[in-house]
Amino acid sequence: MSMQERLSRRGFLRWSALGASATLLASCAPQVVKETVVVEKEVEKEVTTVVEKEVEKEVTVVVGSKTPEEILTEIGNMPGSPDHPKGWKTLLPDLPAGVPYEDPVVITCTRRVDAQTRFCEGEDLDNNPWSRMIEALFNVRYETAWTWSTGDEGNQKYNLAMASGDMPDFLETVPPTIFSKMVESDLLEDITEAYDMYASPRWKAIWREYGDLPWTWVTFNGRKFGISKVEDLAHNDCLMWYRADWLDKAGLPVPTTFDEVRELALTFAQNDYGQGAPGTTIGLLASAAETSNLFHTWFGSLDCFWGGFGYIPDQWQPEGDGLMYGAIRPEMKEALAMFAQWYQDGVFSKDFYTLTTSQSMEQVAANLCGLHFTPSWGANLDSVTNDPEAVWAFADIPVGPKGFARRYTENNFKADPFAFRKGFEHVDKIFTITDWWDQLWHDPWRRMHGWEGCNYQFEGDEVRSTGIGFQAWTPGPVGTRGGGFIDPKQPATQIRYQLDEWGKLPREQRDAMMNLILEDPTGTTTVNNLCRLRILETADQGVMTQLQRTATPTQIERGADLEKLQNQTFINIIIGQQPLDDWDTFVEQWKAMGGDQWTAEVNEWWQSRS
């Protein structure tokens, strides 16, 4: 069954947010969180310390009887808009005991950035409303040691840091193989006792629900060496996104098969519906310049097309008594034949294999492409801003030639964890800040929507988003450009809370942010939220690799070479630089270069589990 949600740029989707909520959410009514009363504690004295920053501003850190709201209000950095007639108050959590810390703390960190990492004028990763809030309340300042944009760039910089021994204090999403090598080289802090001591009871209770999954990728010899990055339950699954206004022009139905996807992509491209120069419209979005993006990625993915043949190349799935790697299955040769024909026909852009995911997202923002497979953020705000007539809609993934509708999904506790430099003295502070920030952002009744004038602006009694998100300012493990949570269920809980609790209020009783989210002038927020819920409803289409463990010795030693051979062969076959039969040669080479030994190690582990 294919479900479509069509949204326009004004109030067209009110039925989706309000009326449809009864249908979508009838079986999963949200748990209403009661607001709590903040009790202010009295102390004997008040001390004020000024911490100088490298930027022109100073942040005053207040220790004593003042509430977090009073501290942030004094420095002009309080989120929310309580003084506006249609504003709202952001309810900050109480500060933990001993906070702000007496002595200033500086934590160096690594950060992922891309085209969507945006700031208000004159600000950056180290100077923004979020960083000033944390410094004022905790007396802790984060400093960016270095950044990366693509996966390959991140690999390179982490390898250089490991080789040189010049490690920042806090490391964002270390690639799995590099993380294993760092542990073996004794470069990372053991946080086993730190988690027990400093993670809040709230945090521990949430993670206990998931058994050992939170620690799958970070545990070595029974010791914990990192904090798993947590993604929401629908984070990695892609549905089909299409320009509904272009579909109307084409006079075609919403695709439900691979052949129909091909027909629609070619129609979009050949009729040149895009906003660019003549001949620049792209049929189906794809990018393959980064590792594994050819198989699955977070914007413009091809995973369901591989899955439609039964398997996704870089996953391990059952075969006989063991597991088998997807790229060497015969079905992959059939998939490659289809992709090669599509490339020759013009379904993809001719340079798709040179593009990063961020670059492909920019093509959607520029309205050069109207068909892509992406998770729940597929309705691109910049696209609608640049073309007010744009109408984005989503539908289920198409069925492949073998009758499969399968898409890529993952363990929500990711294999690329956050880690700490060996000897780092302030692990406790990151746990404390993370828990406080997670409460503020992810308890929906606290109303954390950012800072007025930066993340949103008022126009009379209406509010609009500036397109600048505060998530990318945060160093993690909650937030970051890639997203991160403590509770994988949180985003769905928040969406249901908004649809149910806010949706039952008459418009005149809602504040401006409630109306923006529910009525959604651009059509992007609500359709993205509904897509997230649809992903959860169709979770049985998601396929997860059965290899849920840290890297094996051969994977560490030969994994990069095997991956390079695989990716080069697959891309070259698709673009016509190698014949299809070279896939058979690839399989032989893959096995001889270490693939057989890797498979033996995987299956030894697999059989030991039973």
C-alpha positions in Angstrom: 0.0 0.0 0.0 1.3 3.4 -0.9 0.5 6.4 1.4 0.8 9.9 0.0 0.8 13.1 1.9 0.6 16.3 -0.2 1.5 19.6 1.4 1.4 23.1 0.1 3.0 26.2 1.4 0.1 27.6 3.4 -2.6 26.0 5.4 -3.2 23.2 3.0 -2.1 20.5 5.4 -4.1 21.4 8.4 -6.1 18.2 7.9 -2.9 16.2 8.1 -1.8 17.8 11.4 -5.1 17.9 13.1 -7.8 15.8 11.4 -5.4 13.0 10.3 -3.9 12.8 13.8 -6.9 10.9 15.0 -6.4 8.3 12.4 -2.6 8.1 12.5 -2.3 8.2 16.3 -5.5 6.5 17.6 -3.6 3.4 18.6 -0.7 5.2 20.2 -2.1 8.0 22.3 0.8 10.0 23.9 1.7 10.1 27.5 1.0 13.6 28.7 3.9 14.9 30.8 2.8 17.1 33.7 4.6 20.4 34.2 6.6 20.5 37.4 7.0 23.4 39.7 10.5 24.6 40.1 11.5 25.1 43.7 14.3 27.6 44.1 16.9 26.7 46.7 18.4 29.4 48.9 22.1 29.6 49.5 24.1 31.9 51.7 26.1 33.9 49.2 26.4 34.8 45.6 29.7 34.9 43.6 30.1 36.3 40.1 33.0 35.3 37.9 33.8 36.7 34.4 35.2 34.3 31.9 36.9 35.9 28.9 36.4 34.4 25.5 38.5 34.8 22.3 35.5 36.5 20.8 34.5 40.0 21.6 31.7 39.0 24.1 32.1 38.1 27.7 29.9 35.6 29.5 29.0 36.2 33.2 28.8 33.0 35.2 26.6 33.4 38.2 26.9 31.1 41.2 24.3 31.3 43.9 20.6 31.7 44.5 19.7 32.8 40.9 17.6 30.5 38.8 18.8 29.4 35.3 16.1 31.7 33.9 17.5 34.7 35.8 21.1 34.0 34.8 20.3 33.8 31.1 17.9 36.8 31.2 20.6 38.9 32.7 23.0 38.2 29.8 20.2 38.5 27.2 20.4 34.9 26.2 17.2 33.3 27.4 15.4 31.1 24.8 11.7 31.6 24.2 9.6 34.7 23.8 7.5 35.1 27.0 6.9 38.8 26.6 5.3 38.6 23.1 1.5 38.5 23.1 1.7 35.3 21.0 4.9 34.1 22.6 5.7 31.2 25.0 7.9 30.6 28.0 10.8 28.1 27.8 11.0 26.2 31.1 14.6 25.4 32.0 15.5 22.3 34.1 17.0 23.0 37.5 20.8 23.1 37.6 22.4 20.1 39.1 24.2 20.4 42.5 27.6 22.0 42.3 26.8 23.9 39.1 28.1 26.3 37.8 31.6 24.9 38.5 33.9 27.1 40.5 36.7 27.1 38.0 36.3 27.7 34.3 36.6 24.5 32.2 37.6 24.4 28.5 36.8 21.2 26.5 38.3 20.8 23.1 36.2 18.8 20.6 35.8 17.7 17.0 32.7 18.6 15.1 30.9 17.6 11.9 29.6 20.4 9.7 28.0 20.7 6.3 25.8 23.1 4.3 23.1 23.0 6.9 25.4 24.2 9.8 24.3 27.8 10.0 24.8 30.6 12.4 23.5 34.1 13.1 25.6 36.9 11.8 29.1 37.0 13.3 28.8 33.7 15.2 30.3 30.2 14.8 30.6 26.9 16.5 32.3 28.3 19.5 30.2 31.5 19.9 26.4 31.1 19.6 23.4 31.2 21.8 23.8 27.6 22.9 27.5 27.9 23.7 26.8 31.1 25.7 24.0 29.4 27.6 26.2 26.5 28.6 29.1 28.8 29.6 26.8 31.0 31.7 25.1 28.1 33.5 27.9 25.6 33.9 31.2 27.7 33.5 32.2 25.3 30.7 33.3 26.4 27.3 33.6 24.1 24.3 36.4 24.9 21.7 36.4 23.3 18.3 39.8 21.6 17.5 38.8 20.7 14.0 35.8 19.9 11.8 34.9 17.6 8.9 32.2 17.5 6.4 32.4 14.2 4.5 32.9 10.7 5.9 36.2 10.4 4.1 37.4 13.7 5.5 36.5 12.5 9.0 38.4 9.3 8.5 41.5 11.1 7.4 41.5 13.6 10.3 40.8 11.0 12.9 43.6 8.8 11.5 46.0 11.8 11.6 45.0 12.5 15.2 45.6 8.9 16.1 48.9 8.8 14.4 50.2 12.0 15.9 48.7 11.4 19.4 47.3 14.9 19.3 43.8 14.1 20.5 41.1 16.7 21.4 39.3 16.1 24.7 36.0 15.0 23.3 35.6 13.2 19.9 32.4 13.3 17.9 31.2 10.1 16.2 34.6 8.3 15.7 34.4 5.9 12.7 34.1 2.3 14.1 37.4 0.8 12.7 39.3 3.9 13.9 37.6 3.7 17.3 38.7 0.1 17.7 42.3 1.0 16.8 42.2 3.9 19.3 41.1 1.5 22.1 43.8 -0.9 21.2 46.4 1.9 21.2 45.2 3.0 24.7 44.2 6.5 23.4 40.7 6.6 24.9 39.4 7.0 28.4 37.7 4.0 30.1 34.3 5.4 31.2 32.9 2.3 32.8 32.8 3.8 36.3 32.1 7.3 35.0 28.8 6.2 33.5 27.8 4.5 36.7 28.7 7.6 38.8 27.7 10.5 36.6 24.9 9.4 34.2 21.6 10.5 35.8 19.0 7.9 37.0 16.8 9.2 34.2 19.4 8.4 31.6 20.2 5.0 33.0 16.5 4.0 33.2 16.0 4.8 29.5 19.1 2.8 28.4 18.1 -0.2 30.5 15.1 -0.6 28.3 17.5 -1.6 25.4 19.5 -4.2 27.2 23.1 -4.4 25.9 22.4 -2.5 22.7 23.7 0.8 24.0 27.1 -0.8 24.6 27.4 -3.1 21.6 30.0 -1.0 19.8 31.9 0.6 22.7 32.6 -2.4 25.0 36.0 -4.1 24.9 36.9 -6.9 27.4 33.9 -5.8 29.5 35.0 -2.1 29.7 33.2 0.9 28.2 35.2 3.3 26.1 32.6 5.6 24.6 29.0 6.8 24.5 27.0 5.4 21.7 25.4 8.0 19.4 21.7 7.5 19.6 19.4 8.0 16.7 15.6 8.0 16.7 13.6 4.9 15.7 13.0 6.3 12.2 16.2 8.1 11.6 17.9 6.0 8.9 14.9 4.7 7.0 14.2 6.4 3.6 10.8 6.9 1.9 10.2 8.3 -1.5 10.0 12.0 -1.8 8.7 13.8 -4.9 7.5 17.2 -6.1 3.8 16.7 -6.3 3.4 19.9 -8.4 5.8 18.3 -11.0 3.9 15.0 -10.8 0.7 16.9 -11.7 2.5 18.4 -14.7 3.7 15.0 -15.8 0.2 13.5 -15.5 1.7 10.3 -14.0 0.7 8.3 -10.9 2.8 8.1 -7.8 5.4 5.3 -8.6 4.9 2.0 -6.9 7.4 -0.1 -8.9 11.0 0.4 -10.1 9.9 0.8 -13.7 7.5 3.6 -12.7 10.3 5.4 -10.7 12.4 5.2 -13.9 9.6 6.6 -16.0 8.9 9.5 -13.6 12.6 10.4 -13.2 13.1 10.5 -17.0 9.9 12.6 -17.4 11.1 15.2 -14.8 14.6 15.4 -16.5 13.5 15.4 -20.1 10.8 18.0 -19.5 13.3 20.1 -17.6 11.0 21.1 -14.7 13.9 22.4 -12.6 14.8 26.0 -11.9 18.3 25.8 -13.2 19.7 26.4 -16.7 18.3 24.4 -19.6 19.2 20.7 -19.4 20.2 20.7 -15.7 17.1 19.0 -14.2 18.0 15.7 -12.5 15.8 12.7 -12.7 16.6 10.8 -9.5 18.9 12.1 -6.9 22.0 10.1 -6.0 25.6 10.7 -4.7 28.5 8.3 -4.3 31.6 10.4 -3.6 31.6 9.2 0.1 32.1 5.8 1.6 29.0 3.5 1.3 26.8 6.3 -0.1 26.2 4.3 -3.2 24.3 1.8 -1.0 22.6 4.0 1.6 22.9 7.6 2.8 21.0 10.3 4.6 19.8 12.3 1.6 19.2 10.9 -1.9 19.7 7.2 -1.0 19.5 4.2 -3.3 19.1 1.6 -0.6 15.6 0.5 -1.5 16.7 -0.3 -5.1 19.4 -2.7 -3.8 16.9 -4.0 -1.3 14.4 -4.6 -4.1 16.6 -7.3 -5.3 16.7 -8.9 -1.9 19.8 -7.6 -0.3 21.8 -4.4 0.5 25.5 -4.8 -0.5 27.2 -3.8 2.7 25.0 -5.8 5.1 25.5 -9.3 6.4 22.4 -11.5 6.3 21.7 -15.2 7.1 22.8 -17.8 4.6 22.7 -21.5 5.7 24.2 -21.7 9.2 26.0 -18.4 9.0 26.0 -14.9 7.5 26.9 -13.8 4.0 28.1 -10.4 2.8 25.6 -8.7 0.5 28.0 -7.4 -2.2 29.0 -10.9 -3.3 25.5 -12.3 -3.7 24.4 -13.0 -7.3 21.4 -10.7 -6.9 23.9 -7.7 -6.8 24.9 -8.4 -10.4 21.2 -8.0 -11.4 21.0 -4.8 -9.5 24.1 -3.4 -11.1 22.7 -4.2 -14.6 19.7 -2.1 -13.8 21.7 0.8 -12.4 24.0 0.8 -15.4 21.0 0.9 -17.8 19.4 3.7 -15.7 22.7 5.7 -15.8 22.9 5.3 -19.6 19.2 6.3 -20.0 19.8 9.6 -18.0 17.9 8.7 -14.7 20.9 10.0 -12.7 23.1 13.0 -13.2 26.2 12.1 -15.2 28.4 13.2 -12.3 26.5 11.6 -9.4 29.4 9.5 -8.4 31.5 12.6 -7.8 29.0 14.3 -5.5 28.8 14.3 -1.7 25.5 14.0 0.1 25.7 17.6 1.0 26.1 18.6 -2.6 23.2 16.5 -3.7 21.0 18.1 -1.0 22.0 21.5 -2.4 20.6 20.3 -5.8 17.2 19.7 -4.1 17.4 23.1 -2.4 18.0 24.7 -5.8 15.0 22.8 -7.2 17.1 21.0 -9.8 15.6 17.6 -8.6 12.2 16.6 -7.7 12.6 12.9 -6.8 14.7 11.4 -4.1 14.7 8.8 -1.3 15.5 10.3 2.1 14.4 9.9 5.7 11.9 12.2 7.4 13.6 15.4 6.5 13.0 15.0 2.7 10.8 18.1 2.3 13.6 20.6 2.0 12.8 24.0 3.5 15.2 25.8 1.1 13.5 24.2 -1.8 10.2 25.8 -0.8 11.8 29.1 0.1 13.4 29.2 -3.4 10.3 28.2 -5.2 7.1 29.1 -3.3 5.1 26.8 -5.7 7.0 23.7 -4.6 4.8 21.0 -3.1 6.7 18.1 -1.5 5.0 14.8 -0.8 6.1 11.3 0.3 5.1 7.8 -0.4 6.2 4.3 0.5 9.2 2.7 -1.2 8.5 0.9 -4.5 8.4 -2.8 -5.0 11.4 -4.3 -6.8 11.4 -6.8 -9.7 11.6 -9.8 -7.2 8.6 -8.5 -5.3 10.6 -7.1 -2.4 10.0 -3.7 -0.7 13.1 -3.5 1.5 14.9 -0.5 2.8 18.1 0.0 4.9 17.7 0.5 8.7 20.1 0.4 11.6 20.6 -0.3 15.3 19.6 3.0 16.9 22.7 2.8 19.0 25.3 3.6 16.4 28.7 2.1 15.7 30.4 5.5 15.6 30.5 6.6 19.2 31.5 9.7 21.1 34.7 9.2 22.9 37.1 10.9 25.4 40.8 11.4 25.2 42.8 9.2 27.5 43.4 11.2 30.7 40.6 13.7 30.1 39.6 15.0 33.5 36.1 16.3 32.9 34.1 13.3 31.7 31.7 14.0 34.5 30.9 17.5 33.2 29.9 16.2 29.8 27.5 13.7 31.4 26.0 16.4 33.5 25.6 19.0 30.7 24.3 16.3 28.3 21.5 15.2 30.7 20.5 18.8 31.5 20.4 19.7 27.8 18.5 16.6 26.8 15.8 17.5 29.4 15.5 21.0 28.1 15.3 20.1 24.4 13.4 16.8 24.5 10.8 17.3 27.2 8.2 18.7 24.8 6.4 20.6 27.5 9.5 22.7 28.3 9.0 24.5 24.9 12.6 24.7 23.6 12.3 26.2 20.2 15.5 28.2 20.1 16.3 31.9 20.4 14.3 34.8 18.9 16.0 36.7 16.3 18.3 33.8 15.4 16.3 30.6 15.0 13.0 32.3 14.5 11.5 35.8 14.1 8.1 37.4 14.8 6.2 39.1 12.1 3.3 40.7 14.0 1.5 37.8 15.8 3.0 35.2 13.5 6.4 33.5 13.8 8.6 32.1 11.1 11.7 30.0 11.0 15.0 31.6 9.9 16.3 28.2 8.7 19.0 28.3 11.3 18.9 25.3 13.6 20.5 25.2 17.0 21.0 21.4 16.9 24.2 21.8 14.8 25.7 24.1 17.4 25.8 21.3 20.0 28.9 19.1 20.5 27.0 16.0 21.5 26.2 13.3 22.4 22.8 15.0 22.3 22.4 17.2 19.2 25.2 17.7 16.7 24.7 18.1 12.9 24.1 14.4 12.6 21.5 14.3 15.4 21.7 12.6 18.7 19.4 11.6 21.7 19.3 9.8 24.9 16.0 8.2 24.1 15.4 6.8 20.6 11.6 7.2 21.1 11.9 10.9 21.8 11.1 12.5 18.3 8.0 10.4 17.8 6.9 11.2 21.4 7.3 14.9 20.7 5.4 14.8 17.4 2.5 12.9 19.0 2.5 15.4 21.9 2.3 18.3 19.5 -0.4 16.8 17.3 -2.5 15.7 20.3 -2.0 18.3 23.0 -1.6 21.4 20.8 -3.9 20.1 18.1 -6.9 20.0 20.4 -6.6 23.7 21.2 -8.6 26.3 19.1 -6.3 28.4 17.0 -6.9 31.6 19.0 -5.7 29.8 22.1 -2.4 28.7 20.6 0.8 30.6 20.7 2.6 31.5 17.5 5.0 28.6 17.6 2.2 26.1 18.0 0.5 27.6 15.0 3.7 27.6 13.0 4.3 23.9 13.7 0.7 22.8 13.2 -0.3 25.0 10.3 3.2 25.0 8.8 3.2 27.8 6.2 5.9 26.2 4.1 4.5 22.7 4.3 7.8 21.2 5.3 7.6 20.6 9.0 4.3 18.7 9.1 5.0 16.6 6.1 8.4 15.6 7.6 6.7 14.7 10.9 4.0 12.7 9.2 6.7 10.9 7.2 8.5 10.0 10.5 5.3 8.4 11.8 4.8 6.6 8.5 8.3 5.2 8.7 7.4 3.7 12.1 4.2 2.3 10.7 6.1 0.5 7.9 9.1 -0.6 10.1 8.8 -4.1 8.9 10.3 -3.0 5.5 13.5 -2.0 7.3 16.4 -4.5 7.0 19.3 -4.3 9.5 22.6 -6.0 9.2 22.9 -9.0 11.4 26.6 -8.2 12.1 26.1 -6.3 15.4 29.6 -6.4 16.9 32.8 -4.5 16.9 35.2 -5.0 14.0 36.9 -8.3 13.6 40.7 -8.5 13.2 40.5 -9.0 9.4 38.0 -6.2 9.1 40.4 -3.9 10.9 43.4 -5.0 8.8 41.8 -5.4 5.4 38.4 -3.7 5.6 39.5 -0.5 3.9 41.0 -2.3 1.0 38.0 -4.5 0.5 35.7 -1.5 0.6 37.8 0.4 -1.9 37.7 -2.6 -4.3 34.0 -3.0 -3.9 33.0 0.7 -4.3 35.3 1.2 -7.3 34.0 -1.9 -9.1 30.3 -1.1 -8.4 30.6 2.6 -9.5 32.7 1.7 -12.6 30.2 -0.9 -13.7 27.3 1.6 -13.3 28.9 4.4 -15.3 30.1 2.0 -18.0 33.9 2.1 -17.2 33.9 -1.7 -16.5 31.7 -4.4 -18.0 29.0 -6.1 -15.9 30.9 -9.4 -15.9 33.7 -7.7 -13.9 31.4 -8.2 -10.9 32.4 -11.9 -11.0 36.1 -11.0 -11.0 35.4 -8.6 -8.0 33.9 -11.5 -6.0 37.0 -13.7 -6.5 39.3 -10.8 -5.6 37.2 -9.9 -2.6 37.4 -13.4 -1.2 41.2 -13.7 -1.9 42.0 -10.3 -0.4 40.6 -11.2 3.0 36.9 -11.6 2.4 36.9 -15.3 3.1 38.9 -14.8 6.3 36.5 -12.0 7.4 33.6 -14.2 6.7 35.1 -17.0 8.8 35.6 -14.6 11.7 32.0 -13.3 11.4 30.5 -16.8 11.4 32.6 -17.9 14.3 31.1 -15.1 16.3 27.6 -15.7 14.8 27.6 -19.4 15.8 29.0 -18.6 19.3 25.9 -16.5 20.0 23.5 -19.5 19.9 
